[in-house]
Amino acid sequence: MSKLHDFFSNKGNTVQRNLRVGEEIRHILADIFLRGESNSPELFDVAITISEVRVSPDLKNATVFVMPLAGENKEKLLLALKAAQPEIRYLVSKRVKLRHTPKIYFALDESFDEAQRINELLKKPEVARDLEKPVSDT
């Protein structure tokens, strides 16, 4: 049986709120990069994929997972984003409705590489053979 204070605590709502805030920041950042609002010349006319924004439980930090289109010049893009971080945080703060704007950290999204690796593994003949449905003897 749950305790009364657990019933009235908002632990489940906190996780949901973090997801909503992360998604809102992701949309705002996508719009900022799409419109080219940053004054950084390295970010001008660069196609950036923002796959996810993870917000800390206290909403003070946000990690933005990015990948350039076609995965080219990853390190260069990451350095440019880190250099433009204060300006990007300011642009986000004008649009997001929070008491404090989270500090933004940028990281490369490795999930695309991982998905490619798994896809290649699944296409191997020995794995494909194991994935086929066995023929029943009925």
C-alpha positions as CSV (number, residue, x, y, z in Angstrom):
1,M,0.0,0.0,0.0
2,S,1.3,3.4,-0.8
3,K,1.8,6.0,1.8
4,L,-0.3,9.1,1.8
5,H,2.6,11.4,1.1
6,D,3.6,9.3,-1.9
7,F,0.0,9.7,-3.2
8,F,0.2,13.5,-3.1
9,S,3.8,13.8,-4.3
10,N,4.3,14.8,-7.9
11,K,7.1,12.4,-8.8
12,G,5.3,11.1,-11.9
13,N,4.4,14.6,-13.0
14,T,8.0,15.7,-12.7
15,V,9.2,13.2,-15.2
16,Q,6.4,14.2,-17.6
17,R,7.2,17.8,-17.1
18,N,10.9,17.2,-17.9
19,L,9.9,15.5,-21.2
20,R,7.5,18.3,-22.1
21,V,10.2,21.0,-21.4
22,G,12.8,19.0,-23.4
23,E,10.5,18.7,-26.3
24,E,9.6,22.4,-26.2
25,I,13.3,23.4,-26.1
26,R,13.9,21.0,-29.1
27,H,11.2,22.7,-31.1
28,I,12.6,26.1,-30.2
29,L,16.2,25.2,-31.1
30,A,15.0,23.7,-34.4
31,D,13.3,26.9,-35.3
32,I,16.3,29.0,-34.3
33,F,18.6,26.9,-36.5
34,L,16.1,26.8,-39.4
35,R,15.7,30.6,-39.4
36,G,19.4,31.2,-39.0
37,E,18.9,33.4,-35.9
38,S,22.4,32.8,-34.5
39,N,25.0,35.3,-35.4
40,S,27.7,32.7,-35.5
41,P,29.1,32.4,-39.1
42,E,29.9,28.7,-38.5
43,L,26.2,27.9,-37.9
44,F,25.0,29.9,-40.9
45,D,23.3,27.7,-43.6
46,V,24.1,24.4,-41.8
47,A,21.5,21.7,-41.6
48,I,21.4,20.4,-38.0
49,T,19.3,17.5,-36.8
50,I,18.2,17.9,-33.1
51,S,17.2,14.4,-32.1
52,E,16.6,14.9,-28.4
53,V,16.8,17.3,-25.5
54,R,17.3,15.8,-22.1
55,V,16.5,18.1,-19.2
56,S,17.8,17.5,-15.7
57,P,15.2,16.9,-12.9
58,D,15.7,20.4,-11.5
59,L,15.3,21.9,-15.0
60,K,18.7,23.7,-14.6
61,N,20.6,21.8,-17.3
62,A,19.6,20.6,-20.8
63,T,21.7,18.3,-23.0
64,V,20.9,18.8,-26.7
65,F,21.8,15.8,-28.9
66,V,22.7,17.1,-32.4
67,M,24.0,15.7,-35.7
68,P,24.8,17.6,-38.9
69,L,23.1,16.5,-42.0
70,A,24.9,13.4,-43.5
71,G,27.1,13.4,-40.4
72,E,29.8,15.5,-42.0
73,N,32.0,17.9,-39.9
74,K,30.7,16.6,-36.6
75,E,33.5,18.0,-34.5
76,K,33.5,21.4,-36.2
77,L,29.7,21.7,-35.7
78,L,30.1,20.7,-32.0
79,L,32.8,23.4,-31.4
80,A,30.7,26.0,-33.2
81,L,27.6,25.2,-31.0
82,K,29.6,25.3,-27.8
83,A,31.0,28.7,-28.8
84,A,27.6,30.0,-29.6
85,Q,26.0,28.5,-26.5
86,P,25.4,31.7,-24.6
87,E,23.7,33.3,-27.5
88,I,21.6,30.3,-28.2
89,R,20.6,30.1,-24.5
90,Y,19.5,33.8,-24.7
91,L,17.4,33.1,-27.9
92,V,15.8,30.1,-26.1
93,S,15.1,32.2,-23.0
94,K,13.1,34.7,-25.1
95,R,10.7,31.9,-26.2
96,V,10.4,29.4,-23.4
97,K,8.1,30.1,-20.5
98,L,10.2,29.0,-17.5
99,R,11.3,30.8,-14.4
100,H,15.0,30.0,-15.3
101,T,16.3,29.0,-18.7
102,P,18.3,25.8,-18.4
103,K,22.0,25.9,-19.2
104,I,22.4,24.2,-22.6
105,Y,25.1,21.6,-23.3
106,F,25.6,20.2,-26.8
107,A,26.6,16.6,-27.5
108,L,26.8,14.5,-30.7
109,D,24.0,12.0,-31.2
110,E,25.6,8.6,-31.6
111,S,22.3,6.8,-31.9
112,F,22.4,7.1,-35.7
113,D,25.7,5.3,-35.8
114,E,24.4,2.6,-33.4
115,A,21.3,2.1,-35.5
116,Q,23.4,1.7,-38.6
117,R,25.6,-0.9,-36.9
118,I,22.6,-2.9,-35.7
119,N,21.1,-2.7,-39.2
120,E,24.3,-4.1,-40.7
121,L,24.4,-6.9,-38.1
122,L,20.8,-7.9,-39.0
123,K,21.7,-8.1,-42.7
124,K,24.5,-10.6,-42.1
125,P,23.6,-14.0,-43.6
126,E,24.1,-15.9,-40.3
127,V,21.9,-13.6,-38.5
128,A,19.2,-13.5,-41.2
129,R,19.2,-17.3,-41.2
130,D,18.4,-17.2,-37.5
131,L,15.6,-14.6,-37.9
132,E,13.7,-16.7,-40.5
133,K,10.6,-18.4,-39.3
134,P,11.1,-22.1,-38.8
135,V,8.9,-24.4,-40.9
136,S,6.6,-26.5,-38.8
137,D,6.4,-30.2,-39.5
138,T,2.6,-30.5,-39.3
